[in-house]
Amino acid sequence: MTRKLIIAATTAALAFAATACNTVSGAGEDLQSASDTVADEM
């Protein structure tokens, strides 16, 4: 029982970490795109 709980908690933590990385990566790409647009206009 304890082993299953540890495996479930670890899996959930990895899923949350992967989601956070994708979100930060997407935000970085959006900021880069916005800065490129501003630079092109100047």
Legacy VTK file of the C-alpha trace (Angstrom):
# vtk DataFile Version 3.0
C-alpha trace
ASCII
DATASET POLYDATA
POINTS 42 float
0.000 0.000 0.000
2.755 2.453 0.920
4.676 1.637 -2.233
1.643 2.426 -4.408
1.164 5.730 -2.602
4.808 6.700 -3.164
4.600 5.768 -6.847
1.380 7.754 -7.270
2.831 10.816 -5.517
6.017 10.658 -7.600
4.047 10.331 -10.828
1.859 13.294 -9.901
4.903 15.412 -9.023
6.562 14.600 -12.346
3.376 15.443 -14.237
3.104 18.808 -12.491
6.792 19.538 -13.152
6.435 18.710 -16.845
3.379 20.940 -17.130
5.187 23.820 -15.436
8.152 23.494 -17.789
5.879 23.605 -20.836
4.067 26.643 -19.490
7.289 28.557 -18.807
8.669 27.573 -22.196
5.519 28.801 -23.932
5.629 32.092 -22.033
9.265 32.554 -23.060
8.385 31.993 -26.703
5.539 34.537 -26.461
7.851 37.147 -24.932
10.472 36.507 -27.610
7.862 36.934 -30.344
6.620 40.180 -28.807
10.135 41.582 -28.476
10.893 40.655 -32.103
7.748 42.483 -33.235
8.673 45.598 -31.257
12.240 45.506 -32.594
10.960 45.239 -36.166
8.718 48.277 -35.675
11.548 50.407 -34.339
LINES 1 43
42 0 1 2 3 4 5 6 7 8 9 10 11 12 13 14 15 16 17 18 19 20 21 22 23 24 25 26 27 28 29 30 31 32 33 34 35 36 37 38 39 40 41
